[in-house]
Amino acid sequence: METSEFALQAVTVRRGTATLLDAVTCHIPASTCTALVGPSGAGKTTLLRLLNRLEEPTTGTVTFQGRSVPDWNVLTLRRHVTLVGQQPVLLTDTVLDDLRVGRPDLDRHEAATLLDRVHLPSAYLDRATTNLSGGEAQRVCLARALAVTPQVLLLDEPTSALDAVGTAAVEDVIRGLVADGLTVVLVSHNTAQARRVSDHVLVLDHGCLVDQGEAHRVDYLREPA
């Protein structure tokens, strides 16, 4: 039986006179990759940010593992539900120090294991962060997020600034993490990418949820004839 990691019930988000999400009811299953897809301005990033309280619903409820999101300590929630943004942002001078941002006690062996999970060699631990390609930097950001042992990764257009090689590497990492049991929620404007990596899809349009289900059953992702 499928287990839900998140459930949204009649969630509306308004900002001023604008409605960013309109009465969205859906679930996000555990240990899968769920893609949030739809045109620009559809509400994808707003929904993503609700999941770790970077946004708050105007009305409706969001639950994580059966518990209302506001009932979680926000720092605890964000360690369980970690966001990796669109542009890789490295915070220190070396890869090892960057991996230690959320885990100061991280030793070299643990750090090397994290790099292995994102398909980077341990020799990168001493590499200057300024010498990384975009794809390498994004994978270091993923490893830094994994250092705090989250249960969910939120990825907001994580490959939009990458070339084809960097994109393929990050997609491979996503598939591997889901295979290891992690829940991934991915915002993507790229329907081909959503087809490649997602198990479950939520389709948004003008703040409304217009379709949801298994990726291979959702019309939005079907390749043109």
DASUL-V634205 format. One record per residue. N is the residue number from 1. RES is the residue in one small letter. SS is DSSP state (a for helix, b for strand, c for the rest). OMEGA is omega in whole degrees, -180 to 180 (* if undefined). BURIAL is # if it has 24 or more other C-alpha atoms within 12 Angstrom, else .. Layout:
n->N res->RES ss->SS omega->OMEGA burial->BURIAL
n->N res->RES ss->SS omega->OMEGA burial->BURIAL
This chain:
n->1 res->m ss->c omega->-178 burial->.
n->2 res->e ss->c omega->178 burial->.
n->3 res->t ss->c omega->178 burial->.
n->4 res->s ss->b omega->174 burial->.
n->5 res->e ss->b omega->179 burial->#
n->6 res->f ss->b omega->170 burial->#
n->7 res->a ss->b omega->175 burial->#
n->8 res->l ss->b omega->-179 burial->#
n->9 res->q ss->b omega->176 burial->.
n->10 res->a ss->b omega->-176 burial->.
n->11 res->v ss->b omega->175 burial->#
n->12 res->t ss->b omega->175 burial->#
n->13 res->v ss->b omega->176 burial->#
n->14 res->r ss->b omega->175 burial->.
n->15 res->r ss->b omega->-172 burial->.
n->16 res->g ss->c omega->179 burial->.
n->17 res->t ss->c omega->-177 burial->.
n->18 res->a ss->b omega->173 burial->.
n->19 res->t ss->b omega->-177 burial->#
n->20 res->l ss->b omega->173 burial->#
n->21 res->l ss->b omega->-173 burial->#
n->22 res->d ss->b omega->174 burial->#
n->23 res->a ss->b omega->-178 burial->#
n->24 res->v ss->b omega->174 burial->#
n->25 res->t ss->b omega->-178 burial->#
n->26 res->c ss->b omega->171 burial->#
n->27 res->h ss->b omega->177 burial->#
n->28 res->i ss->b omega->-175 burial->#
n->29 res->p ss->b omega->178 burial->#
n->30 res->a ss->c omega->173 burial->#
n->31 res->s ss->c omega->176 burial->#
n->32 res->t ss->c omega->167 burial->#
n->33 res->c ss->b omega->175 burial->#
n->34 res->t ss->b omega->178 burial->#
n->35 res->a ss->b omega->172 burial->#
n->36 res->l ss->b omega->-174 burial->#
n->37 res->v ss->b omega->-180 burial->#
n->38 res->g ss->c omega->-177 burial->#
n->39 res->p ss->c omega->177 burial->.
n->40 res->s ss->c omega->-180 burial->.
n->41 res->g ss->c omega->-176 burial->.
n->42 res->a ss->c omega->-178 burial->#
n->43 res->g ss->c omega->-175 burial->#
n->44 res->k ss->a omega->-177 burial->#
n->45 res->t ss->a omega->177 burial->#
n->46 res->t ss->a omega->179 burial->#
n->47 res->l ss->a omega->180 burial->#
n->48 res->l ss->a omega->-175 burial->#
n->49 res->r ss->a omega->173 burial->#
n->50 res->l ss->a omega->-169 burial->#
n->51 res->l ss->c omega->173 burial->#
n->52 res->n ss->c omega->172 burial->#
n->53 res->r ss->c omega->167 burial->#
n->54 res->l ss->c omega->169 burial->.
n->55 res->e ss->c omega->177 burial->#
n->56 res->e ss->c omega->176 burial->#
n->57 res->p ss->c omega->173 burial->#
n->58 res->t ss->c omega->173 burial->.
n->59 res->t ss->b omega->-179 burial->.
n->60 res->g ss->b omega->-176 burial->#
n->61 res->t ss->b omega->173 burial->#
n->62 res->v ss->b omega->177 burial->#
n->63 res->t ss->b omega->175 burial->#
n->64 res->f ss->b omega->-178 burial->#
n->65 res->q ss->c omega->175 burial->#
n->66 res->g ss->c omega->-177 burial->.
n->67 res->r ss->b omega->-179 burial->.
n->68 res->s ss->b omega->-176 burial->#
n->69 res->v ss->a omega->178 burial->#
n->70 res->p ss->a omega->178 burial->#
n->71 res->d ss->a omega->177 burial->.
n->72 res->w ss->c omega->165 burial->.
n->73 res->n ss->c omega->-170 burial->.
n->74 res->v ss->a omega->179 burial->.
n->75 res->l ss->a omega->176 burial->.
n->76 res->t ss->a omega->179 burial->.
n->77 res->l ss->a omega->-175 burial->#
n->78 res->r ss->a omega->170 burial->#
n->79 res->r ss->a omega->177 burial->#
n->80 res->h ss->a omega->-173 burial->#
n->81 res->v ss->b omega->-168 burial->#
n->82 res->t ss->b omega->-177 burial->#
n->83 res->l ss->b omega->170 burial->#
n->84 res->v ss->b omega->-172 burial->#
n->85 res->g ss->c omega->-175 burial->#
n->86 res->q ss->c omega->-180 burial->#
n->87 res->q ss->c omega->177 burial->#
n->88 res->p ss->c omega->180 burial->#
n->89 res->v ss->c omega->179 burial->#
n->90 res->l ss->c omega->-164 burial->#
n->91 res->l ss->c omega->-176 burial->.
n->92 res->t ss->c omega->-174 burial->.
n->93 res->d ss->c omega->-178 burial->.
n->94 res->t ss->b omega->-180 burial->.
n->95 res->v ss->a omega->-179 burial->#
n->96 res->l ss->a omega->180 burial->#
n->97 res->d ss->a omega->179 burial->#
n->98 res->d ss->a omega->179 burial->#
n->99 res->l ss->a omega->-178 burial->#
n->100 res->r ss->c omega->-176 burial->#
n->101 res->v ss->c omega->178 burial->#
n->102 res->g ss->c omega->-177 burial->#
n->103 res->r ss->c omega->-177 burial->.
n->104 res->p ss->c omega->-178 burial->.
n->105 res->d ss->c omega->-176 burial->.
n->106 res->l ss->c omega->179 burial->.
n->107 res->d ss->c omega->-174 burial->.
n->108 res->r ss->a omega->-180 burial->.
n->109 res->h ss->a omega->178 burial->.
n->110 res->e ss->a omega->180 burial->#
n->111 res->a ss->a omega->178 burial->#
n->112 res->a ss->a omega->177 burial->#
n->113 res->t ss->a omega->177 burial->#
n->114 res->l ss->a omega->178 burial->#
n->115 res->l ss->a omega->178 burial->#
n->116 res->d ss->a omega->-180 burial->#
n->117 res->r ss->a omega->179 burial->#
n->118 res->v ss->c omega->173 burial->#
n->119 res->h ss->c omega->171 burial->#
n->120 res->l ss->c omega->-179 burial->#
n->121 res->p ss->c omega->-178 burial->.
n->122 res->s ss->a omega->178 burial->.
n->123 res->a ss->a omega->180 burial->.
n->124 res->y ss->a omega->-177 burial->#
n->125 res->l ss->a omega->-177 burial->#
n->126 res->d ss->a omega->-179 burial->.
n->127 res->r ss->c omega->176 burial->.
n->128 res->a ss->b omega->-179 burial->.
n->129 res->t ss->a omega->179 burial->#
n->130 res->t ss->a omega->-178 burial->.
n->131 res->n ss->a omega->-179 burial->.
n->132 res->l ss->c omega->171 burial->#
n->133 res->s ss->c omega->179 burial->.
n->134 res->g ss->a omega->180 burial->#
n->135 res->g ss->a omega->177 burial->#
n->136 res->e ss->a omega->-180 burial->#
n->137 res->a ss->a omega->-180 burial->#
n->138 res->q ss->a omega->178 burial->#
n->139 res->r ss->a omega->174 burial->#
n->140 res->v ss->a omega->176 burial->#
n->141 res->c ss->a omega->176 burial->#
n->142 res->l ss->a omega->180 burial->#
n->143 res->a ss->a omega->178 burial->#
n->144 res->r ss->a omega->176 burial->#
n->145 res->a ss->a omega->-179 burial->#
n->146 res->l ss->a omega->-178 burial->#
n->147 res->a ss->c omega->-179 burial->#
n->148 res->v ss->c omega->177 burial->#
n->149 res->t ss->c omega->178 burial->#
n->150 res->p ss->c omega->173 burial->#
n->151 res->q ss->c omega->-178 burial->#
n->152 res->v ss->b omega->170 burial->#
n->153 res->l ss->b omega->173 burial->#
n->154 res->l ss->b omega->-176 burial->#
n->155 res->l ss->b omega->-178 burial->#
n->156 res->d ss->b omega->-180 burial->#
n->157 res->e ss->c omega->-170 burial->#
n->158 res->p ss->c omega->-178 burial->#
n->159 res->t ss->c omega->-173 burial->#
n->160 res->s ss->c omega->-179 burial->#
n->161 res->a ss->c omega->-173 burial->.
n->162 res->l ss->c omega->173 burial->#
n->163 res->d ss->c omega->-174 burial->.
n->164 res->a ss->a omega->-179 burial->.
n->165 res->v ss->a omega->179 burial->.
n->166 res->g ss->a omega->178 burial->#
n->167 res->t ss->a omega->180 burial->#
n->168 res->a ss->a omega->-180 burial->#
n->169 res->a ss->a omega->-179 burial->#
n->170 res->v ss->a omega->178 burial->#
n->171 res->e ss->a omega->178 burial->#
n->172 res->d ss->a omega->177 burial->#
n->173 res->v ss->a omega->-179 burial->#
n->174 res->i ss->a omega->180 burial->#
n->175 res->r ss->a omega->-180 burial->#
n->176 res->g ss->a omega->-180 burial->.
n->177 res->l ss->a omega->178 burial->#
n->178 res->v ss->a omega->177 burial->#
n->179 res->a ss->a omega->178 burial->.
n->180 res->d ss->c omega->175 burial->.
n->181 res->g ss->c omega->179 burial->.
n->182 res->l ss->c omega->172 burial->#
n->183 res->t ss->b omega->179 burial->#
n->184 res->v ss->b omega->173 burial->#
n->185 res->v ss->b omega->-169 burial->#
n->186 res->l ss->b omega->168 burial->#
n->187 res->v ss->b omega->179 burial->#
n->188 res->s ss->c omega->172 burial->#
n->189 res->h ss->c omega->-172 burial->#
n->190 res->n ss->c omega->-177 burial->#
n->191 res->t ss->a omega->178 burial->#
n->192 res->a ss->a omega->177 burial->.
n->193 res->q ss->a omega->179 burial->#
n->194 res->a ss->a omega->176 burial->#
n->195 res->r ss->a omega->-175 burial->#
n->196 res->r ss->a omega->-168 burial->#
n->197 res->v ss->a omega->-170 burial->#
n->198 res->s ss->c omega->172 burial->#
n->199 res->d ss->c omega->-172 burial->#
n->200 res->h ss->b omega->-174 burial->#
n->201 res->v ss->b omega->168 burial->#
n->202 res->l ss->b omega->-179 burial->#
n->203 res->v ss->b omega->-179 burial->#
n->204 res->l ss->b omega->176 burial->#
n->205 res->d ss->b omega->-179 burial->#
n->206 res->h ss->c omega->176 burial->#
n->207 res->g ss->c omega->-179 burial->#
n->208 res->c ss->b omega->173 burial->#
n->209 res->l ss->b omega->-174 burial->#
n->210 res->v ss->b omega->176 burial->#
n->211 res->d ss->b omega->175 burial->#
n->212 res->q ss->b omega->178 burial->#
n->213 res->g ss->b omega->178 burial->#
n->214 res->e ss->b omega->-171 burial->#
n->215 res->a ss->a omega->-175 burial->#
n->216 res->h ss->a omega->-180 burial->.
n->217 res->r ss->a omega->-174 burial->.
n->218 res->v ss->c omega->-175 burial->#
n->219 res->d ss->a omega->-176 burial->.
n->220 res->y ss->a omega->-177 burial->#
n->221 res->l ss->a omega->-177 burial->#
n->222 res->r ss->c omega->179 burial->.
n->223 res->e ss->c omega->178 burial->.
n->224 res->p ss->c omega->-180 burial->.
n->225 res->a ss->c omega->* burial->.
